[in-house]
Structure formats: C-alpha cells, structure tokens
Amino acid sequence: MPEQEVPNTTAEDVASLSAEAQTALHPDETQPPSAPPEAEALAAERDRLAQEKAELQDRLLRLAAEFDNFRKRSERERLEAIEYAAAGALAALLPVLDDLERALKTPTSDADYARGVELIYQRFSDALRKLGVEPLEAEGKPFDPSLHHAIERVEDAGVEQDTVAAELQRGYTYKGRLLREALVRVAVKSGS
C-alpha cells in the first residue's frame, strides 16, 4: 500500500475538525434546543399564576391589617362604653346636687335643718367625686365655649375681655370628659 501523505495540521485545524465532527455526530447538542409550544404556554401560565398569587397575598395582608385595625377599634370603643356607661345616670343626678346647693344658700331660722342639708350635700358631692365627677371652676376664668355656656354678656371695666363674671349653674366633668357645661355670665369691657 502506498503511503499517503498527511498534510501539516495545526492544533487549530484539529480543534475545528473535532467541532465539526461533534456537530455532525450530535447536531441537537450543539444548537440551543427550541422549546416546544406547550412549554412556552406552560411558562406563560406559570408566570400568570405567580402574579395572581402575589396579588392575592397582597390582598390577604391588607384584609388582615384592616381586620386587626377593626378589632382594635372595636375593643377601644367597647372599653370606652364600659368606662363611660355611668355618665348618663350621673348627669341625671346633677340637678339634685344643684337643688341641694340652692337649699344651702336659702336663709332659714332652723339651724339643725340647715346643718342636715349641708351634711346631705357634702355626702352626695363626696360620693359623686369618688365615682369620678369633678366640678368645673368657672368664675374668674377665661371664657371657654367648650366648657362654658354663655347666658348673657355684662359690661365690666374691671375685668379682662371675655372672662366669666358669674357662674349661674356649675359645670362638671366625668373622668376627664365634660359631663355638663357651666352656665355663665361673660364680662366684656365697657365700650366694646
């Protein structure tokens, strides 16, 4: 057999030949595989479901936060209703206290009777204080429409503008909240 002459080959030639040989032997492995249409549809469905899941989780978190806020608000309102439930009953007792104050101011010749009315007034006002009812001090204070109800305005040069000149009916608070406004006369400087 005659010997065939082998051309001079370089490493690059061998590499390119081996790449070509690989391509010829396994054409699917060297080219990127094209995804079948079902796989693309599944990927799109997966992405859509992932987005829907994220939206539902967001809605769930928002609803949970709203429910928690509602629960806290309801609990706070329930506690306030319990704490201030007696306010209506206590407000109904204030006219009795007013009557006792007027009875104390009425002159009488019977000292024992006057002393008895004074003791009843003292015990009644002490009981209301223990329950959380406190009188408002109005006379000589600046007029505050959230605490005072002005019945009339009187001119007085000796006092500051819009100062309570006289208290006609005492006001009260219950546990820091206004129970009844004070009925007052408000002083204005003469000439205004």
C-alpha positions as YAML, in Angstrom:
chain: A
units: angstrom
residues:
- id: 1
  name: MET
  ca: [0.00, 0.00, 0.00]
- id: 2
  name: PRO
  ca: [1.26, 3.29, -0.89]
- id: 3
  name: GLU
  ca: [1.70, 5.70, 1.88]
- id: 4
  name: GLN
  ca: [-0.48, 8.70, 1.84]
- id: 5
  name: GLU
  ca: [0.94, 11.95, 2.54]
- id: 6
  name: VAL
  ca: [-0.52, 13.65, 5.65]
- id: 7
  name: PRO
  ca: [-0.79, 17.36, 5.31]
- id: 8
  name: ASN
  ca: [0.70, 19.53, 8.01]
- id: 9
  name: THR
  ca: [-2.03, 20.07, 10.58]
- id: 10
  name: THR
  ca: [-2.05, 22.50, 13.40]
- id: 11
  name: ALA
  ca: [-3.84, 22.37, 16.72]
- id: 12
  name: GLU
  ca: [-6.42, 24.85, 15.41]
- id: 13
  name: ASP
  ca: [-7.19, 22.58, 12.48]
- id: 14
  name: VAL
  ca: [-7.69, 19.65, 14.84]
- id: 15
  name: ALA
  ca: [-9.97, 21.73, 17.08]
- id: 16
  name: SER
  ca: [-12.11, 22.91, 14.19]
- id: 17
  name: LEU
  ca: [-12.28, 19.41, 12.79]
- id: 18
  name: SER
  ca: [-13.32, 18.00, 16.14]
- id: 19
  name: ALA
  ca: [-16.02, 20.71, 16.49]
- id: 20
  name: GLU
  ca: [-17.29, 19.89, 13.00]
- id: 21
  name: ALA
  ca: [-17.21, 16.21, 13.81]
- id: 22
  name: GLN
  ca: [-19.14, 16.81, 17.00]
- id: 23
  name: THR
  ca: [-21.74, 18.81, 15.11]
- id: 24
  name: ALA
  ca: [-22.06, 16.08, 12.51]
- id: 25
  name: LEU
  ca: [-22.36, 13.35, 15.12]
- id: 26
  name: HIS
  ca: [-24.68, 15.17, 17.59]
- id: 27
  name: PRO
  ca: [-26.46, 18.04, 15.90]
- id: 28
  name: ASP
  ca: [-29.00, 18.57, 18.77]
- id: 29
  name: GLU
  ca: [-26.35, 19.09, 21.44]
- id: 30
  name: THR
  ca: [-24.55, 22.00, 19.82]
- id: 31
  name: GLN
  ca: [-27.58, 24.08, 18.91]
- id: 32
  name: PRO
  ca: [-29.82, 25.52, 21.57]
- id: 33
  name: PRO
  ca: [-32.94, 23.43, 21.82]
- id: 34
  name: SER
  ca: [-36.09, 25.16, 20.68]
- id: 35
  name: ALA
  ca: [-38.85, 24.92, 23.28]
- id: 36
  name: PRO
  ca: [-41.98, 23.19, 22.19]
- id: 37
  name: PRO
  ca: [-45.10, 25.41, 22.06]
- id: 38
  name: GLU
  ca: [-46.61, 23.59, 25.07]
- id: 39
  name: ALA
  ca: [-43.63, 24.56, 27.24]
- id: 40
  name: GLU
  ca: [-43.98, 28.22, 26.31]
- id: 41
  name: ALA
  ca: [-47.69, 28.09, 27.16]
- id: 42
  name: LEU
  ca: [-46.89, 26.42, 30.49]
- id: 43
  name: ALA
  ca: [-44.26, 29.08, 31.28]
- id: 44
  name: ALA
  ca: [-46.75, 31.85, 30.49]
- id: 45
  name: GLU
  ca: [-49.37, 30.16, 32.68]
- id: 46
  name: ARG
  ca: [-46.80, 29.78, 35.49]
- id: 47
  name: ASP
  ca: [-45.95, 33.50, 35.29]
- id: 48
  name: ARG
  ca: [-49.63, 34.46, 35.29]
- id: 49
  name: LEU
  ca: [-50.32, 32.24, 38.29]
- id: 50
  name: ALA
  ca: [-47.29, 33.63, 40.15]
- id: 51
  name: GLN
  ca: [-48.55, 37.19, 39.59]
- id: 52
  name: GLU
  ca: [-52.07, 36.21, 40.68]
- id: 53
  name: LYS
  ca: [-50.63, 34.57, 43.80]
- id: 54
  name: ALA
  ca: [-48.69, 37.73, 44.66]
- id: 55
  name: GLU
  ca: [-51.83, 39.85, 44.20]
- id: 56
  name: LEU
  ca: [-53.87, 37.50, 46.38]
- id: 57
  name: GLN
  ca: [-51.19, 37.53, 49.09]
- id: 58
  name: ASP
  ca: [-51.19, 41.33, 49.00]
- id: 59
  name: ARG
  ca: [-54.99, 41.41, 49.32]
- id: 60
  name: LEU
  ca: [-54.85, 38.90, 52.16]
- id: 61
  name: LEU
  ca: [-52.28, 41.00, 54.04]
- id: 62
  name: ARG
  ca: [-54.35, 44.15, 53.54]
- id: 63
  name: LEU
  ca: [-57.54, 42.43, 54.71]
- id: 64
  name: ALA
  ca: [-55.72, 41.04, 57.75]
- id: 65
  name: ALA
  ca: [-54.45, 44.54, 58.60]
- id: 66
  name: GLU
  ca: [-57.93, 46.04, 58.15]
- id: 67
  name: PHE
  ca: [-59.44, 43.34, 60.34]
- id: 68
  name: ASP
  ca: [-56.79, 43.91, 63.02]
- id: 69
  name: ASN
  ca: [-57.47, 47.67, 62.97]
- id: 70
  name: PHE
  ca: [-61.23, 47.00, 63.18]
- id: 71
  name: ARG
  ca: [-60.70, 44.63, 66.11]
- id: 72
  name: LYS
  ca: [-58.56, 47.17, 67.97]
- id: 73
  name: ARG
  ca: [-61.03, 50.00, 67.29]
- id: 74
  name: SER
  ca: [-63.97, 47.85, 68.44]
- id: 75
  name: GLU
  ca: [-62.14, 46.87, 71.61]
- id: 76
  name: ARG
  ca: [-61.26, 50.51, 72.35]
- id: 77
  name: GLU
  ca: [-64.88, 51.60, 71.77]
- id: 78
  name: ARG
  ca: [-66.15, 48.77, 73.97]
- id: 79
  name: LEU
  ca: [-63.81, 49.77, 76.81]
- id: 80
  name: GLU
  ca: [-64.83, 53.42, 76.47]
- id: 81
  name: ALA
  ca: [-68.51, 52.44, 76.53]
- id: 82
  name: ILE
  ca: [-67.94, 50.45, 79.72]
- id: 83
  name: GLU
  ca: [-65.90, 53.21, 81.33]
- id: 84
  name: TYR
  ca: [-68.34, 56.00, 80.49]
- id: 85
  name: ALA
  ca: [-71.59, 53.99, 80.75]
- id: 86
  name: ALA
  ca: [-72.49, 55.67, 84.03]
- id: 87
  name: ALA
  ca: [-72.23, 59.17, 82.58]
- id: 88
  name: GLY
  ca: [-75.93, 59.36, 81.72]
- id: 89
  name: ALA
  ca: [-77.02, 58.28, 85.19]
- id: 90
  name: LEU
  ca: [-74.60, 60.67, 86.85]
- id: 91
  name: ALA
  ca: [-75.75, 63.56, 84.66]
- id: 92
  name: ALA
  ca: [-79.32, 62.83, 85.78]
- id: 93
  name: LEU
  ca: [-78.21, 63.23, 89.43]
- id: 94
  name: LEU
  ca: [-76.63, 66.66, 88.92]
- id: 95
  name: PRO
  ca: [-79.93, 68.61, 89.23]
- id: 96
  name: VAL
  ca: [-80.35, 67.07, 92.70]
- id: 97
  name: LEU
  ca: [-76.91, 68.41, 93.63]
- id: 98
  name: ASP
  ca: [-77.91, 71.81, 92.22]
- id: 99
  name: ASP
  ca: [-81.08, 71.78, 94.38]
- id: 100
  name: LEU
  ca: [-79.02, 70.97, 97.47]
- id: 101
  name: GLU
  ca: [-76.67, 73.90, 96.67]
- id: 102
  name: ARG
  ca: [-79.67, 76.25, 96.34]
- id: 103
  name: ALA
  ca: [-81.09, 74.91, 99.62]
- id: 104
  name: LEU
  ca: [-77.81, 75.76, 101.34]
- id: 105
  name: LYS
  ca: [-77.99, 79.34, 100.04]
- id: 106
  name: THR
  ca: [-81.57, 79.84, 101.28]
- id: 107
  name: PRO
  ca: [-81.70, 81.51, 104.71]
- id: 108
  name: THR
  ca: [-83.51, 79.52, 107.41]
- id: 109
  name: SER
  ca: [-84.12, 80.04, 111.11]
- id: 110
  name: ASP
  ca: [-83.74, 76.32, 111.88]
- id: 111
  name: ALA
  ca: [-80.01, 75.68, 112.36]
- id: 112
  name: ASP
  ca: [-80.45, 71.91, 112.67]
- id: 113
  name: TYR
  ca: [-82.30, 71.80, 109.34]
- id: 114
  name: ALA
  ca: [-79.55, 73.84, 107.65]
- id: 115
  name: ARG
  ca: [-76.90, 71.55, 109.16]
- id: 116
  name: GLY
  ca: [-78.76, 68.44, 107.91]
- id: 117
  name: VAL
  ca: [-79.00, 69.83, 104.35]
- id: 118
  name: GLU
  ca: [-75.29, 70.68, 104.48]
- id: 119
  name: LEU
  ca: [-74.39, 67.11, 105.56]
- id: 120
  name: ILE
  ca: [-76.56, 65.58, 102.81]
- id: 121
  name: TYR
  ca: [-74.95, 67.89, 100.23]
- id: 122
  name: GLN
  ca: [-71.46, 67.01, 101.48]
- id: 123
  name: ARG
  ca: [-72.06, 63.24, 101.39]
- id: 124
  name: PHE
  ca: [-73.70, 63.41, 97.99]
- id: 125
  name: SER
  ca: [-70.90, 65.50, 96.44]
- id: 126
  name: ASP
  ca: [-68.25, 63.20, 98.03]
- id: 127
  name: ALA
  ca: [-69.97, 60.14, 96.53]
- id: 128
  name: LEU
  ca: [-70.00, 61.77, 93.08]
- id: 129
  name: ARG
  ca: [-66.30, 62.64, 93.42]
- id: 130
  name: LYS
  ca: [-65.47, 59.01, 94.25]
- id: 131
  name: LEU
  ca: [-67.28, 57.99, 91.06]
- id: 132
  name: GLY
  ca: [-65.18, 60.43, 89.00]
- id: 133
  name: VAL
  ca: [-67.42, 63.52, 88.84]
- id: 134
  name: GLU
  ca: [-65.49, 66.76, 89.38]
- id: 135
  name: PRO
  ca: [-66.87, 70.33, 89.40]
- id: 136
  name: LEU
  ca: [-65.54, 72.88, 86.91]
- id: 137
  name: GLU
  ca: [-64.23, 76.12, 88.30]
- id: 138
  name: ALA
  ca: [-65.54, 78.83, 86.01]
- id: 139
  name: GLU
  ca: [-65.79, 82.17, 87.82]
- id: 140
  name: GLY
  ca: [-62.86, 84.49, 87.08]
- id: 141
  name: LYS
  ca: [-61.52, 82.17, 84.37]
- id: 142
  name: PRO
  ca: [-61.33, 82.99, 80.65]
- id: 143
  name: PHE
  ca: [-64.50, 82.02, 78.76]
- id: 144
  name: ASP
  ca: [-64.10, 78.66, 77.01]
- id: 145
  name: PRO
  ca: [-67.01, 77.71, 74.74]
- id: 146
  name: SER
  ca: [-66.14, 74.02, 75.06]
- id: 147
  name: LEU
  ca: [-66.66, 74.20, 78.85]
- id: 148
  name: HIS
  ca: [-69.00, 77.14, 79.36]
- id: 149
  name: HIS
  ca: [-72.41, 78.08, 78.02]
- id: 150
  name: ALA
  ca: [-72.79, 81.86, 78.00]
- id: 151
  name: ILE
  ca: [-76.25, 83.00, 79.07]
- id: 152
  name: GLU
  ca: [-75.52, 86.72, 78.88]
- id: 153
  name: ARG
  ca: [-72.78, 89.28, 78.46]
- id: 154
  name: VAL
  ca: [-72.31, 92.01, 81.05]
- id: 155
  name: GLU
  ca: [-70.17, 95.13, 80.85]
- id: 156
  name: ASP
  ca: [-67.44, 95.36, 83.45]
- id: 157
  name: ALA
  ca: [-64.44, 97.66, 83.14]
- id: 158
  name: GLY
  ca: [-62.57, 95.93, 85.99]
- id: 159
  name: VAL
  ca: [-62.06, 92.59, 84.28]
- id: 160
  name: GLU
  ca: [-60.40, 91.22, 81.18]
- id: 161
  name: GLN
  ca: [-62.39, 90.82, 77.98]
- id: 162
  name: ASP
  ca: [-64.33, 87.52, 77.79]
- id: 163
  name: THR
  ca: [-63.86, 86.48, 81.41]
- id: 164
  name: VAL
  ca: [-66.52, 84.55, 83.31]
- id: 165
  name: ALA
  ca: [-68.13, 87.12, 85.62]
- id: 166
  name: ALA
  ca: [-70.60, 84.80, 87.36]
- id: 167
  name: GLU
  ca: [-71.44, 81.13, 87.41]
- id: 168
  name: LEU
  ca: [-75.20, 80.54, 87.25]
- id: 169
  name: GLN
  ca: [-75.01, 76.74, 87.19]
- id: 170
  name: ARG
  ca: [-71.91, 74.70, 87.93]
- id: 171
  name: GLY
  ca: [-70.40, 72.51, 85.22]
- id: 172
  name: TYR
  ca: [-68.97, 69.04, 85.81]
- id: 173
  name: THR
  ca: [-66.55, 66.60, 84.22]
- id: 174
  name: TYR
  ca: [-66.67, 62.81, 84.46]
- id: 175
  name: LYS
  ca: [-63.29, 61.06, 84.32]
- id: 176
  name: GLY
  ca: [-61.82, 64.00, 82.40]
- id: 177
  name: ARG
  ca: [-64.71, 64.34, 79.94]
- id: 178
  name: LEU
  ca: [-67.23, 67.12, 80.03]
- id: 179
  name: LEU
  ca: [-70.44, 65.91, 81.68]
- id: 180
  name: ARG
  ca: [-72.29, 69.23, 81.78]
- id: 181
  name: GLU
  ca: [-71.32, 72.74, 80.66]
- id: 182
  name: ALA
  ca: [-71.32, 75.56, 83.19]
- id: 183
  name: LEU
  ca: [-73.97, 78.24, 82.61]
- id: 184
  name: VAL
  ca: [-72.15, 81.58, 82.97]
- id: 185
  name: ARG
  ca: [-72.27, 85.32, 82.52]
- id: 186
  name: VAL
  ca: [-69.41, 86.63, 80.45]
- id: 187
  name: ALA
  ca: [-67.84, 90.00, 81.22]
- id: 188
  name: VAL
  ca: [-66.90, 92.39, 78.42]
- id: 189
  name: LYS
  ca: [-65.12, 95.70, 78.81]
- id: 190
  name: SER
  ca: [-67.45, 98.64, 78.70]
- id: 191
  name: GLY
  ca: [-67.48, 100.37, 75.35]
- id: 192
  name: SER
  ca: [-66.87, 97.27, 73.29]
...
